[in-house]
Amino acid sequence: MTQTEFSSLPLTPAELNNLKELGYQTMTPIQAKSLPVILQGKDLLAQAKTGSGKTAAFGIALLHSLTIAHYETEALVLCPTRELAEQVSNELRRLARAIPNTKVTTLCGGKPMGPQLASLEHNPHIVVGTPGRVLKHLDKGSLTLRRLKTLVLDEADRMLDMGFSDDIRKVIQCTPNQRQTLLFSATYPKEIKAISQSVQNNPVDIYVETKHQETQIEQRFFEVDREQRESALISLLQHYQPEACVIFCNRKQQCQDVANLLLSHRISAKAIHGDLEQRDRDQILTQFANKSCSILVATDVAARGLDIKDLPMVINYELSNDPEVHVHRIGRTGRAGNQGAALSLFQPSEARKVIGIEDYLKNSMPIGNLSELNTSRAYQVKPPMVTLCINGGRKNKLRAGDILGALTADKSIKSDSIGKIDRFDFLAYVAIDKANASHALQLLSNGKIKGRKFKVRRVK
């Protein structure tokens, strides 16, 4: 019988206590199956859905095996997108709270090289990044992997889909032959097996159920004509009134068009796609995650790093051509045992896509009737929070506790009025409930944080 208690692992008391403080109760299936293997130093080939806890699975093991006294890069995590790399880095830093002086550096394209070069002057213990930018630092000599112990390929299927195969192989050529290689993938196409055979040594093959249980995610499909798609989307929102929702589109321009449609109906919505600057993408994802925006309209790639634990609904404005991508989309909801709903629009000409999804899931999909929806009231959900942006972040040694302290110092704002605090290199975002947003902006603008003045603005 598989042990599910973290205490069954050879972790230090400090590591176990930190996991408890972070709310890690028992191991998820992917953690229970993979952590003992990784801690033994074996290679791993694991298939698990998004939201299964795989970041903690490899993160806990990576941190446990570090030699902190040696400032050498001992672990490298390659991710398909900047958003996912940031998400992984943030989770590793949380897990590293029990291990003082652990340095985690994020290397992604779309960000200036200067700060990254400065961060690499003292070798980080762990590097998390996208293949192209990591390879660029390797070519410049600013990053060396001669002491690398563990290489992680996270969401390897998506990296291959995005054309990173050659970059990944070039990065691997810069690593020692004697290393541990961990490969995580939501899907398992033949290309994954091929790359595993070329870069891994007798990997332990682990499979965790990737198809979502009906009890977790209620799926419903709605047939529409082309000219009916926009009105059908509004009808779905009016009927279901989701507190938050991700709407998936296949194309960048379609994302913006849908967001504009929602805004014309006075619905809080933002679009995220690859044409946006990284700073704007970070800001939009932050606003959606901290409940300052109700609806996110996204392409599959742009949403890859999205991790919302309590997302109640996803809507496929247009079906993906790939059933595996469909499963990945709907996996954004119904996480951690919560209930979720996945609604999909399709034209009669797309019936073959529905059949492909049914074949993949080995289950028939219920077809809803748009005429039965209750559209008598407008979509009434309003975001409960407002986001404030502070012109200072991690590189300014600004901590979440410093921001919280500045807001609560005079006791005019209670801590339960303050939501998520997200820090980036040179910016920080804090969510405030609407009733206190103007006062919070005044406090931060006129006062000081950690003894210093920072520019603060309200994000629209």
C-alpha positions in Angstrom: 0.0 0.0 0.0 1.4 3.4 -1.0 2.2 5.7 1.9 0.5 9.1 1.6 2.0 10.9 4.7 4.9 13.2 4.1 6.3 12.0 7.4 7.0 8.6 5.6 9.7 10.4 3.5 13.3 10.9 4.6 12.8 14.7 5.1 14.2 16.8 7.9 11.9 18.0 10.7 12.2 21.6 9.4 11.1 20.5 5.9 8.1 18.5 7.3 7.1 21.5 9.5 7.3 23.9 6.5 5.0 21.6 4.5 2.5 21.5 7.3 2.6 25.3 7.5 2.0 25.6 3.8 -1.1 23.4 4.1 0.3 20.2 2.6 -1.7 17.6 4.5 -1.1 14.3 2.6 0.6 13.5 -0.6 -1.4 13.6 -3.9 -1.2 10.4 -6.0 1.7 11.8 -8.2 3.6 12.9 -5.1 3.1 9.5 -3.3 4.3 7.6 -6.4 7.1 9.8 -7.5 8.7 11.4 -4.4 10.2 8.1 -3.1 11.6 7.4 -6.5 13.2 10.8 -7.0 14.6 10.9 -3.4 16.4 7.6 -4.3 18.1 9.4 -7.2 16.4 7.4 -10.0 15.2 8.8 -13.3 11.5 9.3 -13.7 9.0 9.4 -16.5 5.7 10.6 -15.1 2.3 11.3 -16.7 -0.1 13.4 -14.6 -2.7 16.0 -15.3 -2.3 19.7 -14.6 -3.1 20.5 -11.0 -2.0 17.1 -9.7 0.8 18.5 -7.5 3.7 17.6 -9.7 5.6 20.9 -8.9 5.8 19.9 -5.2 6.6 16.4 -6.2 9.9 17.3 -7.9 10.4 20.5 -5.8 10.5 18.8 -2.4 13.0 16.3 -3.7 15.2 18.9 -5.4 15.5 21.0 -2.3 16.2 18.1 0.0 19.2 17.0 -2.1 20.8 20.4 -2.5 24.2 21.2 -1.0 23.4 24.7 0.1 27.0 25.6 1.2 28.2 25.2 -2.4 26.9 27.9 -4.7 26.7 25.8 -7.8 23.7 25.2 -10.0 22.6 21.7 -9.0 19.1 21.6 -10.5 17.6 22.9 -13.7 13.8 23.0 -14.5 12.8 23.6 -18.1 9.2 24.9 -18.7 7.3 25.7 -21.9 6.2 29.2 -21.0 7.3 32.2 -18.9 4.1 32.0 -16.8 4.7 28.4 -15.8 8.4 29.1 -15.1 7.4 32.0 -12.7 4.8 29.8 -11.1 7.3 27.0 -10.5 9.9 29.4 -9.1 7.4 30.9 -6.7 6.4 27.4 -5.5 10.0 26.4 -5.0 10.8 29.5 -3.0 7.8 28.6 -0.7 9.0 25.1 -0.3 12.6 26.4 0.4 11.6 28.4 3.4 12.9 25.6 5.6 16.3 25.7 3.9 17.9 29.1 4.5 20.0 30.8 1.8 18.5 28.7 -1.1 18.8 30.7 -4.3 16.3 30.2 -7.1 16.7 32.1 -10.3 14.2 32.4 -13.2 15.5 32.7 -16.8 12.8 33.5 -19.4 12.6 35.2 -22.7 10.8 38.5 -23.0 12.7 39.8 -19.9 15.8 42.0 -20.0 19.1 40.1 -19.9 20.8 42.6 -17.5 19.0 41.6 -14.3 19.4 37.9 -15.2 23.1 38.3 -15.8 23.5 40.1 -12.5 21.6 37.3 -10.7 23.9 34.7 -12.3 27.1 36.4 -11.0 26.6 34.2 -8.0 25.5 30.8 -9.1 21.9 29.9 -8.1 21.2 26.5 -6.6 18.2 26.1 -8.9 17.5 27.6 -12.3 13.9 27.6 -13.7 13.5 28.8 -17.2 12.3 28.4 -20.8 14.6 26.5 -23.2 15.5 29.4 -25.5 16.6 31.8 -22.7 18.5 29.1 -20.8 20.4 28.1 -24.0 21.2 31.8 -24.6 22.9 32.0 -21.2 24.7 28.8 -21.7 26.0 30.1 -25.1 27.2 33.4 -23.4 28.8 31.4 -20.6 26.8 33.3 -17.9 25.2 29.9 -16.9 27.2 26.8 -16.3 25.8 23.3 -15.5 28.9 21.4 -14.8 27.7 20.5 -11.3 24.2 19.8 -12.3 22.6 16.9 -10.3 19.0 17.0 -11.6 17.3 18.0 -14.8 13.5 18.4 -14.8 11.5 18.7 -18.1 8.2 20.0 -16.9 5.2 19.7 -19.2 7.4 18.1 -21.8 4.6 17.5 -24.2 3.9 21.2 -24.5 7.5 22.1 -25.0 7.6 19.7 -27.9 4.4 21.1 -29.3 5.9 24.6 -29.2 9.0 23.5 -31.1 11.5 23.4 -28.3 12.9 20.0 -29.2 16.2 21.2 -30.6 16.8 23.7 -27.9 16.1 21.1 -25.2 18.6 18.7 -26.7 21.2 21.5 -26.9 20.7 22.4 -23.3 21.0 18.7 -22.3 24.4 18.5 -24.2 25.7 21.1 -21.7 24.8 18.9 -18.7 26.9 16.1 -17.1 26.2 12.6 -18.4 25.8 11.4 -14.8 22.7 13.2 -13.7 19.1 12.5 -12.7 16.5 13.3 -15.3 12.8 13.8 -14.4 10.3 14.1 -17.2 6.7 15.2 -16.5 4.0 15.3 -19.1 0.2 15.7 -19.1 0.0 13.6 -22.2 2.1 10.8 -23.5 2.6 11.0 -27.3 5.2 8.9 -29.0 7.7 11.8 -29.1 7.8 11.8 -25.3 8.9 8.1 -25.3 11.6 9.0 -27.9 13.0 11.8 -25.9 12.9 9.7 -22.7 14.9 7.0 -24.4 17.5 9.5 -25.6 18.1 11.4 -22.3 17.1 9.1 -19.4 18.7 6.0 -17.8 16.2 3.2 -17.0 13.5 5.6 -15.8 10.8 4.5 -13.5 7.5 4.9 -15.4 4.7 6.4 -13.4 1.1 7.0 -14.5 -1.5 8.9 -12.6 -5.1 9.0 -14.0 -5.2 12.0 -16.5 -8.9 11.8 -17.3 -11.1 13.8 -15.0 -13.9 12.1 -13.1 -17.4 13.1 -13.9 -18.0 13.8 -10.2 -15.3 16.5 -10.4 -16.0 18.2 -13.7 -19.5 18.4 -15.3 -19.1 18.7 -19.0 -21.8 20.0 -21.4 -21.6 20.7 -25.1 -23.8 23.2 -27.0 -24.3 23.1 -30.7 -24.3 26.6 -32.3 -24.2 28.2 -35.8 -21.2 30.4 -36.6 -23.3 33.6 -36.2 -24.8 32.3 -33.0 -21.5 31.8 -31.1 -21.2 35.2 -29.5 -24.8 35.3 -28.2 -24.5 31.7 -27.0 -21.5 32.7 -24.9 -23.4 35.6 -23.2 -26.3 33.2 -22.6 -24.0 30.7 -20.8 -22.7 33.4 -18.5 -26.2 34.7 -17.8 -27.5 31.3 -16.9 -24.6 30.0 -14.9 -23.3 33.3 -13.3 -19.8 31.9 -12.6 -17.8 33.8 -10.0 -14.7 33.3 -12.2 -14.2 31.7 -15.6 -11.5 31.0 -18.2 -12.7 31.2 -21.8 -10.4 29.3 -24.3 -10.0 30.5 -27.8 -7.8 29.0 -30.6 -6.4 32.3 -31.9 -4.9 35.5 -30.5 -7.2 37.9 -32.3 -10.2 35.8 -31.3 -9.2 36.3 -27.6 -9.2 40.0 -28.0 -12.5 40.0 -29.9 -14.2 37.9 -27.2 -12.8 40.1 -24.4 -14.1 43.2 -26.3 -17.5 41.5 -26.6 -17.7 40.9 -22.9 -16.6 44.4 -22.1 -19.4 45.8 -24.3 -21.8 43.9 -22.0 -20.2 45.5 -18.9 -18.5 42.2 -17.9 -15.1 42.3 -16.3 -12.9 40.5 -18.7 -9.3 40.6 -19.9 -7.5 38.8 -22.8 -4.1 37.2 -22.6 -2.2 35.9 -25.6 1.3 35.7 -26.9 1.3 39.2 -28.5 1.3 40.9 -25.1 4.4 42.1 -23.4 5.5 39.9 -20.5 4.8 42.6 -18.0 1.2 42.9 -19.2 0.8 39.2 -19.2 2.0 39.0 -15.6 -0.3 41.8 -14.6 -3.4 40.2 -16.2 -2.8 36.8 -14.7 -2.3 38.4 -11.3 -5.5 40.3 -11.5 -7.5 37.2 -12.5 -5.8 35.1 -9.7 -6.5 37.7 -7.0 -10.1 38.2 -8.0 -9.8 41.7 -9.5 -11.0 40.3 -12.8 -13.9 37.9 -13.3 -13.2 36.4 -16.7 -9.9 35.6 -18.5 -10.0 35.0 -22.2 -6.9 33.0 -23.2 -5.1 30.9 -25.8 -3.8 27.5 -24.7 -0.2 28.7 -24.6 -1.0 31.9 -22.7 -2.9 30.0 -20.0 -0.3 27.3 -19.6 1.1 28.8 -16.3 -2.3 29.5 -14.9 -2.8 27.9 -11.5 -6.2 28.8 -9.9 -7.1 26.4 -7.2 -10.9 27.2 -7.0 -11.7 28.0 -10.6 -15.4 27.0 -11.0 -15.8 27.0 -14.8 -14.0 26.9 -18.1 -15.7 27.6 -21.4 -14.4 26.4 -24.8 -15.5 29.2 -27.1 -14.1 27.0 -29.9 -13.1 23.3 -29.6 -9.4 22.4 -29.9 -8.4 20.1 -32.7 -6.6 17.9 -30.2 -8.6 15.9 -27.6 -5.6 15.9 -25.3 -5.6 19.7 -25.4 -9.3 19.7 -24.5 -8.6 17.5 -21.5 -5.8 19.9 -20.5 -8.2 22.9 -20.8 -11.0 21.4 -18.7 -8.4 20.4 -16.1 -8.2 24.0 -15.1 -11.4 23.5 -13.1 -12.4 20.8 -10.7 -9.0 20.7 -8.9 -8.1 19.5 -5.4 -11.5 17.7 -5.1 -13.6 20.7 -5.9 -16.5 20.6 -8.3 -16.1 22.3 -11.7 -18.0 22.9 -14.9 -16.7 22.8 -18.5 -18.9 24.1 -21.2 -18.1 23.8 -24.9 -19.5 25.4 -28.0 -19.3 23.6 -31.4 -20.6 24.1 -34.9 -22.3 21.2 -36.7 -19.2 21.0 -38.9 -17.1 20.3 -35.7 -19.1 17.2 -34.7 -16.0 15.1 -35.5 -14.1 17.0 -32.8 -16.8 16.0 -30.3 -16.5 12.4 -31.4 -12.8 12.5 -31.0 -13.1 13.8 -27.4 -15.7 11.1 -26.6 -13.4 8.4 -28.0 -10.4 9.8 -26.0 -12.4 10.0 -22.7 -14.3 6.8 -23.5 -17.5 8.5 -22.5 -20.4 10.2 -24.3 -20.7 13.9 -23.9 -24.1 15.4 -22.8 -25.5 17.9 -25.3 -27.2 20.9 -23.8 -30.0 23.0 -25.3 -29.4 26.8 -25.5 -33.1 27.5 -25.5 -33.5 26.0 -22.1 -31.0 28.5 -20.5 -32.3 31.2 -18.2 -31.2 34.4 -19.8 -33.6 36.7 -18.0 -30.9 38.6 -16.0 -27.6 40.0 -17.1 -24.3 38.5 -15.9 -24.2 40.1 -12.4 -20.9 38.9 -11.0 -18.5 41.8 -10.2 -14.9 41.2 -9.0 -14.7 41.8 -5.2 -11.1 43.0 -5.3 -9.0 45.8 -6.7 -5.3 45.5 -7.6 -2.7 48.0 -6.5 0.7 48.0 -8.2 3.8 49.0 -6.2 6.9 50.1 -8.1 9.2 47.8 -6.2 9.7 44.0 -5.9 12.0 41.2 -5.0 15.1 42.9 -6.3 14.3 45.8 -4.1 14.2 43.4 -1.1 10.5 44.1 -0.7 8.7 41.2 1.1 5.0 40.4 1.3 5.2 41.0 5.0 6.5 44.6 4.4 3.5 45.4 2.2 1.0 43.8 4.7 2.6 45.8 7.6 2.4 49.1 5.7 -1.3 48.5 5.1 -2.3 47.4 8.6 0.1 49.6 10.7 -2.5 52.2 11.7 -5.2 49.5 12.0 -7.6 51.4 9.7 -7.5 48.4 7.3 -7.9 44.9 8.6 -5.8 42.0 7.3 -8.9 40.2 6.1 -9.5 43.0 3.6 -6.2 42.3 2.0 -6.0 39.5 -0.6 -3.1 38.0 -2.5 0.3 39.7 -2.6 2.4 38.9 -5.7 6.0 40.0 -6.1 8.0 40.1 -9.3 11.5 41.4 -9.8 10.7 45.1 -9.8 7.0 45.2 -9.2 4.6 44.0 -6.5 0.8 43.6 -6.7 -1.6 43.6 -3.7 -5.3 42.9 -3.9 -7.6 45.0 -1.7 -11.4 44.6 -1.3 -13.2 47.3 -3.1 -14.5 49.1 0.0 -10.9 49.8 1.2 -9.1 50.2 -2.1 -9.0 54.0 -2.2 -7.9 54.2 1.4 -5.2 51.6 0.8 -3.9 53.5 -2.2 -3.7 56.7 -0.1 -1.9 54.9 2.7 0.7 53.4 0.4 1.2 56.5 -1.7 1.6 58.9 1.2 3.4 56.5 3.6 6.5 54.3 3.4 7.1 50.6 3.0 10.1 49.3 4.8 11.2 52.9 5.4 11.1 53.8 1.7 8.8 55.7 -0.6 7.4 53.7 -3.6 5.1 54.8 -6.4 1.7 53.1 -6.2 -1.1 53.0 -8.7 -4.5 51.4 -9.1 -4.5 48.8 -11.9 -7.5 49.1 -14.3 
